Amino acid sequence: MSTTTILLVRHGRTAWTDERRLQGRTDIPLNDAGRREALALRPQIQEWMPQRLIVSPACRARATAELLTAGALPSVQDPRLQEAGLGEWEGLTAEEIGGDYRRWRAGVLTPSAGESRPQVRERVAAALRDAAASEGPVLMVTHGGVIRAALEILVGLRTDQIVPVDAASLTVLEASAADLARSRLRHYNLTAQAPVR
């Protein structure tokens, strides 16, 4: 069974990341620290020599992708890589949400006016299937919620088993379009300070 290397990168930090606010679909730009993180991660990305770049339409993801590749790869925006819509919770902190935050993180609650976990999984699975069917490695610059969904789809890790990925981190998987569930996790949550291989 042939596989494709998928490089999942969470965007760099934003003002809301630093304030621990849920961003969801709110289009928050990278801050200076986020730009530095993306630039620092660039050498690790270059070692993998990605052949394709697919990016969430959010400005924080697009800016991260540009910094990671220095414009060397043409990017394709894919709305299936958007962060989960968090409805009325966008802009709030875990403390402001209260006990429901833990239930959401465990995957058993959908925020009011938000996107459900099955909805996120469905669109992310479709994006992963398309990426796995293409020539790799494929760099996908996206969001923490999308990466959690990808790990559940590809290697069976439930949301409540996953430590959140850091801003500007790299997760590497080997995936087959023929059977996404037979994928293999090679690296998780690598930052600029971590060795790649």
MARRO-809516 format. One record per atom (N, C-alpha, C): residue number from 1; atom name; x, y, z; residue in one letter. Coordinates in Angstrom, 2 decimals. Layout:
<atoms>
NUM  CA  X  Y  Z  a;
...
</atoms>
This chain:
<atoms>
1  N  0.85  -1.18  0.00  m;
1  CA  0.00  0.00  0.00  m;
1  C  0.90  1.25  0.00  m;
2  N  0.75  2.10  -1.01  s;
2  CA  1.58  3.29  -1.08  s;
2  C  1.05  4.36  -0.13  s;
3  N  1.99  5.11  0.41  t;
3  CA  1.61  6.16  1.36  t;
3  C  2.20  7.50  0.92  t;
4  N  1.62  8.54  1.44  t;
4  CA  2.09  9.91  1.22  t;
4  C  2.43  10.53  2.56  t;
5  N  3.55  11.21  2.63  t;
5  CA  3.91  11.93  3.85  t;
5  C  3.10  13.22  3.92  t;
6  N  2.40  13.37  5.04  i;
6  CA  1.61  14.58  5.27  i;
6  C  2.23  15.33  6.43  i;
7  N  2.59  16.58  6.18  l;
7  CA  3.18  17.46  7.18  l;
7  C  2.10  18.43  7.64  l;
8  N  1.62  18.24  8.86  l;
8  CA  0.59  19.11  9.41  l;
8  C  1.26  20.16  10.30  l;
9  N  1.05  21.41  9.99  v;
9  CA  1.63  22.50  10.78  v;
9  C  0.50  23.34  11.35  v;
10  N  0.56  23.55  12.67  r;
10  CA  -0.34  24.53  13.27  r;
10  C  0.27  25.91  13.07  r;
11  N  -0.56  26.88  12.77  h;
11  CA  -0.10  28.26  12.57  h;
11  C  0.66  28.78  13.79  h;
12  N  1.42  29.85  13.58  g;
12  CA  2.14  30.51  14.68  g;
12  C  1.19  31.27  15.60  g;
13  N  1.76  31.80  16.65  r;
13  CA  0.96  32.47  17.68  r;
13  C  0.30  33.76  17.18  r;
14  N  -0.79  34.08  17.84  t;
14  CA  -1.52  35.33  17.62  t;
14  C  -1.72  35.98  18.99  t;
15  N  -2.27  37.18  19.00  a;
15  CA  -2.58  37.82  20.28  a;
15  C  -3.54  36.94  21.09  a;
16  N  -4.50  36.32  20.42  w;
16  CA  -5.45  35.47  21.14  w;
16  C  -4.81  34.18  21.62  w;
17  N  -3.84  33.65  20.90  t;
17  CA  -3.12  32.47  21.39  t;
17  C  -2.47  32.81  22.73  t;
18  N  -1.80  33.96  22.76  d;
18  CA  -1.11  34.38  23.99  d;
18  C  -2.08  34.62  25.14  d;
19  N  -3.28  35.07  24.82  e;
19  CA  -4.30  35.32  25.85  e;
19  C  -5.13  34.07  26.15  e;
20  N  -4.82  32.97  25.45  r;
20  CA  -5.50  31.68  25.61  r;
20  C  -7.00  31.79  25.29  r;
21  N  -7.29  32.59  24.25  r;
21  CA  -8.66  32.75  23.78  r;
21  C  -8.90  31.80  22.61  r;
22  N  -10.09  31.21  22.56  l;
22  CA  -10.45  30.34  21.45  l;
22  C  -10.66  31.18  20.20  l;
23  N  -9.98  30.81  19.13  q;
23  CA  -10.03  31.61  17.91  q;
23  C  -11.09  31.12  16.94  q;
24  N  -11.21  29.81  16.78  g;
24  CA  -12.20  29.29  15.85  g;
24  C  -12.03  29.90  14.47  g;
25  N  -13.13  30.38  13.91  r;
25  CA  -13.12  30.96  12.56  r;
25  C  -12.78  32.45  12.57  r;
26  N  -12.64  33.05  13.76  t;
26  CA  -12.29  34.47  13.82  t;
26  C  -10.91  34.65  13.19  t;
27  N  -10.79  35.60  12.29  d;
27  CA  -9.57  35.74  11.49  d;
27  C  -8.57  36.66  12.17  d;
28  N  -7.77  36.08  13.04  i;
28  CA  -6.78  36.81  13.83  i;
28  C  -5.41  36.68  13.17  i;
29  N  -4.67  37.78  12.97  p;
29  CA  -3.36  37.68  12.32  p;
29  C  -2.28  37.17  13.28  p;
30  N  -1.18  36.69  12.70  l;
30  CA  -0.02  36.34  13.51  l;
30  C  0.49  37.57  14.24  l;
31  N  1.05  37.36  15.43  n;
31  CA  1.76  38.45  16.09  n;
31  C  3.26  38.29  15.80  n;
32  N  4.09  39.17  16.35  d;
32  CA  5.53  39.09  16.08  d;
32  C  6.12  37.75  16.51  d;
33  N  5.69  37.26  17.66  a;
33  CA  6.19  35.97  18.13  a;
33  C  5.79  34.85  17.17  a;
34  N  4.58  34.90  16.65  g;
34  CA  4.12  33.90  15.69  g;
34  C  4.93  33.91  14.41  g;
35  N  5.28  35.10  13.94  r;
35  CA  6.12  35.19  12.74  r;
35  C  7.51  34.62  13.01  r;
36  N  8.07  34.91  14.18  r;
36  CA  9.40  34.35  14.53  r;
36  C  9.34  32.83  14.62  r;
37  N  8.27  32.30  15.22  e;
37  CA  8.11  30.84  15.35  e;
37  C  8.05  30.17  13.97  e;
38  N  7.29  30.76  13.07  a;
38  CA  7.17  30.18  11.73  a;
38  C  8.51  30.20  11.01  a;
39  N  9.22  31.30  11.10  l;
39  CA  10.54  31.37  10.48  l;
39  C  11.50  30.35  11.10  l;
40  N  11.43  30.17  12.40  a;
40  CA  12.31  29.22  13.07  a;
40  C  12.00  27.78  12.67  a;
41  N  10.75  27.49  12.32  l;
41  CA  10.35  26.14  11.92  l;
41  C  10.72  25.84  10.46  l;
42  N  11.01  26.88  9.68  r;
42  CA  11.27  26.71  8.25  r;
42  C  12.34  25.65  7.95  r;
43  N  13.50  25.62  8.64  p;
43  CA  14.50  24.59  8.30  p;
43  C  13.97  23.16  8.43  p;
44  N  13.14  22.91  9.44  q;
44  CA  12.58  21.56  9.59  q;
44  C  11.66  21.23  8.41  q;
45  N  10.87  22.18  7.99  i;
45  CA  9.97  21.95  6.85  i;
45  C  10.79  21.69  5.59  i;
46  N  11.83  22.47  5.39  q;
46  CA  12.65  22.32  4.19  q;
46  C  13.31  20.94  4.13  q;
47  N  13.65  20.35  5.28  e;
47  CA  14.25  19.02  5.29  e;
47  C  13.33  17.98  4.66  e;
48  N  12.03  18.19  4.76  w;
48  CA  11.06  17.23  4.21  w;
48  C  10.81  17.46  2.72  w;
49  N  11.24  18.58  2.19  m;
49  CA  11.07  18.94  0.78  m;
49  C  9.63  18.73  0.29  m;
50  N  8.68  19.45  0.88  p;
50  CA  7.29  19.27  0.44  p;
50  C  7.11  19.61  -1.03  p;
51  N  6.21  18.87  -1.67  q;
51  CA  5.92  19.06  -3.09  q;
51  C  4.65  19.87  -3.31  q;
52  N  3.77  19.89  -2.30  r;
52  CA  2.52  20.62  -2.40  r;
52  C  2.28  21.38  -1.11  r;
53  N  1.57  22.50  -1.20  l;
53  CA  1.22  23.30  -0.04  l;
53  C  -0.28  23.57  -0.08  l;
54  N  -0.97  23.10  0.96  i;
54  CA  -2.40  23.32  1.10  i;
54  C  -2.61  24.05  2.42  i;
55  N  -3.39  25.10  2.41  v;
55  CA  -3.46  25.98  3.58  v;
55  C  -4.91  26.38  3.88  v;
56  N  -5.19  26.52  5.17  s;
56  CA  -6.46  27.08  5.61  s;
56  C  -6.57  28.52  5.10  s;
57  N  -7.77  28.98  4.78  p;
57  CA  -7.94  30.36  4.33  p;
57  C  -7.68  31.42  5.41  p;
58  N  -7.59  31.04  6.68  a;
58  CA  -7.37  32.03  7.74  a;
58  C  -6.04  32.75  7.54  a;
59  N  -6.04  34.05  7.80  c;
59  CA  -4.82  34.83  7.56  c;
59  C  -3.65  34.34  8.40  c;
60  N  -3.90  33.83  9.61  r;
60  CA  -2.80  33.33  10.45  r;
60  C  -2.15  32.10  9.85  r;
61  N  -2.94  31.26  9.17  a;
61  CA  -2.40  30.07  8.51  a;
61  C  -1.68  30.45  7.22  a;
62  N  -2.28  31.36  6.44  r;
62  CA  -1.65  31.77  5.19  r;
62  C  -0.30  32.46  5.44  r;
63  N  -0.24  33.31  6.47  a;
63  CA  1.02  33.98  6.79  a;
63  C  2.06  32.98  7.26  a;
64  N  1.65  32.00  8.06  t;
64  CA  2.59  30.96  8.51  t;
64  C  3.13  30.19  7.31  t;
65  N  2.26  29.82  6.37  a;
65  CA  2.68  29.08  5.18  a;
65  C  3.69  29.87  4.36  a;
66  N  3.43  31.14  4.20  e;
66  CA  4.35  31.99  3.44  e;
66  C  5.72  32.05  4.10  e;
67  N  5.74  32.19  5.42  l;
67  CA  7.01  32.25  6.13  l;
67  C  7.75  30.90  6.10  l;
68  N  6.99  29.80  6.15  l;
68  CA  7.62  28.47  6.13  l;
68  C  8.27  28.14  4.79  l;
69  N  7.67  28.64  3.70  t;
69  CA  8.14  28.25  2.37  t;
69  C  8.82  29.38  1.62  t;
70  N  8.81  30.58  2.16  a;
70  CA  9.38  31.76  1.50  a;
70  C  8.81  31.91  0.09  a;
71  N  7.57  31.49  -0.09  g;
71  CA  6.92  31.62  -1.39  g;
71  C  7.41  30.64  -2.44  g;
72  N  8.22  29.65  -2.05  a;
72  CA  8.79  28.70  -3.01  a;
72  C  7.77  27.70  -3.55  a;
73  N  6.67  27.51  -2.83  l;
73  CA  5.62  26.59  -3.27  l;
73  C  4.33  27.37  -3.48  l;
74  N  3.68  27.18  -4.62  p;
74  CA  2.37  27.82  -4.76  p;
74  C  1.39  27.16  -3.78  p;
75  N  0.57  27.97  -3.16  s;
75  CA  -0.35  27.42  -2.16  s;
75  C  -1.76  27.30  -2.73  s;
76  N  -2.47  26.31  -2.23  v;
76  CA  -3.88  26.12  -2.54  v;
76  C  -4.64  26.29  -1.23  v;
77  N  -5.58  27.23  -1.20  q;
77  CA  -6.41  27.39  0.00  q;
77  C  -7.53  26.36  -0.02  q;
78  N  -7.71  25.71  1.12  d;
78  CA  -8.75  24.70  1.22  d;
78  C  -9.60  24.99  2.45  d;
79  N  -10.86  25.36  2.26  p;
79  CA  -11.72  25.69  3.41  p;
79  C  -11.94  24.51  4.35  p;
80  N  -11.68  23.28  3.88  r;
80  CA  -11.82  22.12  4.75  r;
80  C  -10.76  22.11  5.85  r;
81  N  -9.72  22.95  5.71  l;
81  CA  -8.66  23.04  6.73  l;
81  C  -8.90  24.17  7.72  l;
82  N  -10.04  24.84  7.63  q;
82  CA  -10.37  25.88  8.61  q;
82  C  -10.50  25.30  10.01  q;
83  N  -10.25  26.13  10.99  e;
83  CA  -10.47  25.70  12.37  e;
83  C  -11.96  25.42  12.57  e;
84  N  -12.25  24.60  13.56  a;
84  CA  -13.64  24.32  13.91  a;
84  C  -14.35  25.64  14.24  a;
85  N  -15.55  25.79  13.73  g;
85  CA  -16.35  26.94  14.12  g;
85  C  -16.80  26.77  15.56  g;
86  N  -16.49  27.73  16.39  l;
86  CA  -16.78  27.61  17.83  l;
86  C  -17.94  28.49  18.27  l;
87  N  -18.66  29.04  17.33  g;
87  CA  -19.87  29.78  17.64  g;
87  C  -19.67  30.86  18.69  g;
88  N  -20.52  30.81  19.72  e;
88  CA  -20.51  31.86  20.75  e;
88  C  -19.27  31.82  21.63  e;
89  N  -18.44  30.78  21.52  w;
89  CA  -17.24  30.69  22.36  w;
89  C  -16.03  31.42  21.77  w;
90  N  -16.11  31.80  20.52  e;
90  CA  -14.94  32.44  19.91  e;
90  C  -14.61  33.73  20.65  e;
91  N  -13.35  33.86  21.01  g;
91  CA  -12.88  35.02  21.76  g;
91  C  -12.87  34.82  23.26  g;
92  N  -13.44  33.70  23.73  l;
92  CA  -13.49  33.43  25.17  l;
92  C  -12.32  32.56  25.61  l;
93  N  -12.00  32.61  26.90  t;
93  CA  -10.99  31.73  27.48  t;
93  C  -11.69  30.52  28.12  t;
94  N  -10.91  29.50  28.44  a;
94  CA  -11.46  28.32  29.12  a;
94  C  -12.13  28.72  30.43  a;
95  N  -11.52  29.67  31.14  e;
95  CA  -12.08  30.11  32.43  e;
95  C  -13.43  30.79  32.23  e;
96  N  -13.56  31.56  31.17  e;
96  CA  -14.83  32.24  30.90  e;
96  C  -15.92  31.24  30.48  e;
97  N  -15.53  30.15  29.84  i;
97  CA  -16.49  29.13  29.41  i;
97  C  -16.91  28.26  30.59  i;
98  N  -15.97  27.96  31.46  g;
98  CA  -16.28  27.14  32.64  g;
98  C  -16.19  25.65  32.35  g;
99  N  -16.98  24.86  33.06  g;
99  CA  -16.91  23.40  33.00  g;
99  C  -17.20  22.82  31.62  g;
100  N  -17.97  23.51  30.81  d;
100  CA  -18.26  23.00  29.47  d;
100  C  -17.01  22.93  28.61  d;
101  N  -15.99  23.72  28.93  y;
101  CA  -14.75  23.70  28.13  y;
101  C  -14.13  22.29  28.15  y;
102  N  -14.05  21.68  29.32  r;
102  CA  -13.47  20.33  29.43  r;
102  C  -14.29  19.32  28.64  r;
103  N  -15.59  19.45  28.70  r;
103  CA  -16.45  18.52  27.95  r;
103  C  -16.25  18.70  26.45  r;
104  N  -16.06  19.94  26.00  w;
104  CA  -15.78  20.18  24.59  w;
104  C  -14.43  19.58  24.21  w;
105  N  -13.41  19.80  25.04  r;
105  CA  -12.08  19.26  24.76  r;
105  C  -12.12  17.74  24.71  r;
106  N  -12.99  17.11  25.47  a;
106  CA  -13.13  15.65  25.47  a;
106  C  -13.96  15.17  24.28  a;
107  N  -14.52  16.11  23.52  g;
107  CA  -15.26  15.75  22.33  g;
107  C  -16.70  15.36  22.55  g;
108  N  -17.26  15.73  23.70  v;
108  CA  -18.64  15.32  23.99  v;
108  C  -19.63  16.50  24.00  v;
109  N  -19.18  17.69  23.64  l;
109  CA  -20.05  18.86  23.66  l;
109  C  -19.73  19.74  22.46  l;
110  N  -20.76  20.31  21.85  t;
110  CA  -20.59  21.27  20.76  t;
110  C  -20.98  22.65  21.29  t;
111  N  -20.12  23.66  21.09  p;
111  CA  -20.49  25.01  21.54  p;
111  C  -21.76  25.49  20.85  p;
112  N  -22.52  26.34  21.52  s;
112  CA  -23.73  26.91  20.94  s;
112  C  -23.37  27.63  19.64  s;
113  N  -24.10  27.30  18.57  a;
113  CA  -23.88  27.85  17.22  a;
113  C  -22.54  27.43  16.64  a;
114  N  -21.92  26.40  17.22  g;
114  CA  -20.62  25.92  16.74  g;
114  C  -20.75  24.70  15.85  g;
115  N  -19.62  24.26  15.36  e;
115  CA  -19.53  23.10  14.48  e;
115  C  -19.32  21.85  15.33  e;
116  N  -20.04  20.79  15.02  s;
116  CA  -19.92  19.55  15.80  s;
116  C  -18.65  18.80  15.42  s;
117  N  -18.21  17.95  16.31  r;
117  CA  -17.03  17.11  16.07  r;
117  C  -17.21  16.24  14.81  r;
118  N  -18.37  15.58  14.61  p;
118  CA  -18.54  14.81  13.37  p;
118  C  -18.44  15.67  12.10  p;
119  N  -18.94  16.90  12.17  q;
119  CA  -18.83  17.79  11.00  q;
119  C  -17.37  18.10  10.70  q;
120  N  -16.59  18.38  11.73  v;
120  CA  -15.17  18.68  11.55  v;
120  C  -14.47  17.45  10.97  v;
121  N  -14.73  16.29  11.57  r;
121  CA  -14.09  15.04  11.10  r;
121  C  -14.39  14.77  9.63  r;
122  N  -15.63  14.99  9.23  e;
122  CA  -16.02  14.69  7.85  e;
122  C  -15.24  15.53  6.85  e;
123  N  -15.17  16.83  7.09  r;
123  CA  -14.46  17.68  6.13  r;
123  C  -12.95  17.47  6.17  r;
124  N  -12.40  17.23  7.37  v;
124  CA  -10.96  17.00  7.48  v;
124  C  -10.59  15.67  6.82  v;
125  N  -11.42  14.64  6.99  a;
125  CA  -11.15  13.35  6.35  a;
125  C  -11.12  13.50  4.83  a;
126  N  -12.03  14.28  4.28  a;
126  CA  -12.05  14.49  2.83  a;
126  C  -10.78  15.19  2.36  a;
127  N  -10.33  16.19  3.12  a;
127  CA  -9.09  16.90  2.76  a;
127  C  -7.88  15.98  2.86  a;
128  N  -7.84  15.15  3.90  l;
128  CA  -6.72  14.21  4.07  l;
128  C  -6.71  13.16  2.96  l;
129  N  -7.88  12.67  2.59  r;
129  CA  -7.96  11.66  1.53  r;
129  C  -7.40  12.24  0.23  r;
130  N  -7.77  13.49  -0.09  d;
130  CA  -7.24  14.13  -1.30  d;
130  C  -5.73  14.32  -1.21  d;
131  N  -5.25  14.75  -0.06  a;
131  CA  -3.81  14.96  0.11  a;
131  C  -3.05  13.64  0.00  a;
132  N  -3.58  12.58  0.60  a;
132  CA  -2.91  11.28  0.59  a;
132  C  -2.87  10.67  -0.81  a;
133  N  -3.77  11.10  -1.68  a;
133  CA  -3.81  10.57  -3.05  a;
133  C  -2.85  11.30  -3.98  a;
134  N  -2.18  12.32  -3.48  s;
134  CA  -1.32  13.12  -4.34  s;
134  C  0.16  12.79  -4.09  s;
135  N  0.99  13.33  -4.94  e;
135  CA  2.43  13.18  -4.82  e;
135  C  2.88  13.94  -3.57  e;
136  N  3.69  13.33  -2.74  g;
136  CA  4.09  13.97  -1.49  g;
136  C  5.56  14.29  -1.46  g;
137  N  6.01  14.79  -0.34  p;
137  CA  5.26  15.18  0.85  p;
137  C  4.34  16.38  0.61  p;
138  N  3.25  16.38  1.37  v;
138  CA  2.25  17.45  1.28  v;
138  C  2.28  18.24  2.58  v;
139  N  2.51  19.54  2.48  l;
139  CA  2.49  20.43  3.64  l;
139  C  1.11  21.03  3.77  l;
140  N  0.49  20.83  4.94  m;
140  CA  -0.84  21.37  5.21  m;
140  C  -0.73  22.30  6.42  m;
141  N  -0.96  23.58  6.22  v;
141  CA  -0.86  24.56  7.30  v;
141  C  -2.28  24.87  7.76  v;
142  N  -2.52  24.61  9.05  t;
142  CA  -3.90  24.59  9.52  t;
142  C  -3.97  25.00  10.99  t;
143  N  -4.83  24.35  11.77  h;
143  CA  -5.17  24.75  13.13  h;
143  C  -5.16  23.54  14.06  h;
144  N  -5.13  23.82  15.36  g;
144  CA  -5.09  22.76  16.36  g;
144  C  -6.26  21.80  16.29  g;
145  N  -7.47  22.32  16.10  g;
145  CA  -8.64  21.45  16.03  g;
145  C  -8.62  20.54  14.83  g;
146  N  -8.09  21.02  13.72  v;
146  CA  -7.97  20.20  12.51  v;
146  C  -6.94  19.09  12.74  v;
147  N  -5.85  19.43  13.40  i;
147  CA  -4.82  18.42  13.68  i;
147  C  -5.36  17.36  14.64  i;
148  N  -6.13  17.77  15.64  r;
148  CA  -6.76  16.77  16.53  r;
148  C  -7.67  15.84  15.73  r;
149  N  -8.47  16.41  14.84  a;
149  CA  -9.35  15.58  14.01  a;
149  C  -8.54  14.65  13.12  a;
150  N  -7.46  15.15  12.55  a;
150  CA  -6.61  14.32  11.68  a;
150  C  -6.02  13.15  12.45  a;
151  N  -5.59  13.38  13.68  l;
151  CA  -5.03  12.29  14.48  l;
151  C  -6.08  11.26  14.83  l;
152  N  -7.29  11.69  15.05  e;
152  CA  -8.37  10.73  15.31  e;
152  C  -8.67  9.91  14.06  e;
153  N  -8.73  10.56  12.92  i;
153  CA  -9.04  9.89  11.66  i;
153  C  -7.92  8.95  11.25  i;
154  N  -6.68  9.42  11.33  l;
154  CA  -5.56  8.67  10.77  l;
154  C  -4.99  7.60  11.70  l;
155  N  -4.93  7.88  13.00  v;
155  CA  -4.30  6.91  13.91  v;
155  C  -5.17  6.54  15.10  v;
156  N  -6.42  6.98  15.11  g;
156  CA  -7.36  6.54  16.12  g;
156  C  -7.22  7.16  17.49  g;
157  N  -6.51  8.28  17.60  l;
157  CA  -6.39  8.95  18.89  l;
157  C  -7.63  9.81  19.13  l;
158  N  -8.31  9.56  20.23  r;
158  CA  -9.48  10.37  20.58  r;
158  C  -9.02  11.76  21.06  r;
159  N  -9.91  12.71  20.93  t;
159  CA  -9.62  14.08  21.35  t;
159  C  -9.12  14.14  22.79  t;
160  N  -9.73  13.35  23.69  d;
160  CA  -9.33  13.40  25.09  d;
160  C  -7.99  12.72  25.37  d;
161  N  -7.39  12.09  24.35  q;
161  CA  -6.08  11.45  24.50  q;
161  C  -4.95  12.32  23.97  q;
162  N  -5.29  13.46  23.41  i;
162  CA  -4.30  14.26  22.69  i;
162  C  -3.94  15.52  23.46  i;
163  N  -2.67  15.69  23.71  v;
163  CA  -2.16  16.94  24.28  v;
163  C  -2.22  17.98  23.16  v;
164  N  -2.74  19.18  23.41  p;
164  CA  -2.83  20.17  22.33  p;
164  C  -1.47  20.46  21.69  p;
165  N  -1.50  20.64  20.37  v;
165  CA  -0.26  20.97  19.67  v;
165  C  0.10  22.42  19.93  v;
166  N  1.40  22.67  19.96  d;
166  CA  1.89  24.03  20.15  d;
166  C  1.69  24.86  18.89  d;
167  N  1.69  26.17  19.06  a;
167  CA  1.69  27.06  17.91  a;
167  C  2.99  26.84  17.14  a;
168  N  2.90  26.92  15.82  a;
168  CA  4.04  26.70  14.93  a;
168  C  4.74  25.38  15.26  a;
169  N  3.96  24.30  15.22  s;
169  CA  4.53  22.97  15.43  s;
169  C  4.23  22.09  14.24  s;
170  N  5.02  21.02  14.12  l;
170  CA  4.93  20.10  12.99  l;
170  C  4.54  18.71  13.48  l;
171  N  3.56  18.11  12.84  t;
171  CA  3.16  16.72  13.07  t;
171  C  3.26  16.00  11.72  t;
172  N  3.93  14.86  11.71  v;
172  CA  4.21  14.15  10.45  v;
172  C  3.53  12.79  10.47  v;
173  N  2.80  12.50  9.41  l;
173  CA  2.10  11.22  9.28  l;
173  C  2.36  10.63  7.90  l;
174  N  2.28  9.31  7.83  e;
174  CA  2.28  8.59  6.56  e;
174  C  0.85  8.11  6.35  e;
175  N  0.22  8.53  5.26  a;
175  CA  -1.19  8.23  5.03  a;
175  C  -1.41  7.61  3.66  a;
176  N  -2.40  6.74  3.59  s;
176  CA  -2.81  6.12  2.34  s;
176  C  -4.24  6.52  2.03  s;
177  N  -4.47  7.04  0.83  a;
177  CA  -5.83  7.41  0.43  a;
177  C  -6.74  6.19  0.40  a;
178  N  -6.17  5.02  0.14  a;
178  CA  -6.97  3.80  0.07  a;
178  C  -7.55  3.40  1.42  a;
179  N  -6.83  3.72  2.48  d;
179  CA  -7.28  3.35  3.83  d;
179  C  -6.67  4.30  4.85  d;
180  N  -7.33  5.43  5.07  l;
180  CA  -6.78  6.44  5.99  l;
180  C  -6.52  5.87  7.38  l;
181  N  -7.33  4.92  7.82  a;
181  CA  -7.19  4.37  9.18  a;
181  C  -5.92  3.53  9.35  a;
182  N  -5.21  3.24  8.28  r;
182  CA  -3.96  2.48  8.38  r;
182  C  -2.75  3.39  8.32  r;
183  N  -2.93  4.64  8.65  s;
183  CA  -1.84  5.62  8.63  s;
183  C  -0.92  5.42  9.82  s;
184  N  0.23  6.08  9.75  r;
184  CA  1.23  5.94  10.81  r;
184  C  1.71  7.33  11.23  r;
185  N  1.77  7.54  12.54  l;
185  CA  2.28  8.79  13.10  l;
185  C  3.79  8.68  13.23  l;
186  N  4.51  9.58  12.58  r;
186  CA  5.98  9.57  12.65  r;
186  C  6.51  10.56  13.69  r;
187  N  5.93  11.75  13.73  h;
187  CA  6.37  12.78  14.68  h;
187  C  5.14  13.57  15.12  h;
188  N  5.18  14.03  16.37  y;
188  CA  4.06  14.80  16.90  y;
188  C  4.56  16.05  17.60  y;
189  N  3.98  17.19  17.23  n;
189  CA  4.17  18.44  17.96  n;
189  C  5.64  18.88  18.01  n;
190  N  6.36  18.72  16.91  l;
190  CA  7.75  19.19  16.85  l;
190  C  7.76  20.71  16.73  l;
191  N  8.59  21.33  17.52  t;
191  CA  8.77  22.78  17.41  t;
191  C  10.16  23.04  16.85  t;
192  N  10.51  24.30  16.68  a;
192  CA  11.79  24.64  16.07  a;
192  C  12.97  24.10  16.86  a;
193  N  12.80  23.86  18.15  q;
193  CA  13.90  23.38  18.97  q;
193  C  14.06  21.87  18.92  q;
194  N  13.08  21.15  18.40  a;
194  CA  13.12  19.68  18.42  a;
194  C  13.78  19.14  17.17  a;
195  N  14.54  18.03  17.29  p;
195  CA  15.12  17.43  16.10  p;
195  C  14.03  16.85  15.21  p;
196  N  14.24  16.87  13.89  v;
196  CA  13.23  16.41  12.96  v;
196  C  13.21  14.90  12.82  v;
197  N  14.34  14.27  12.59  r;
197  CA  14.33  12.83  12.26  r;
197  C  15.11  12.00  13.25  r;
</atoms>
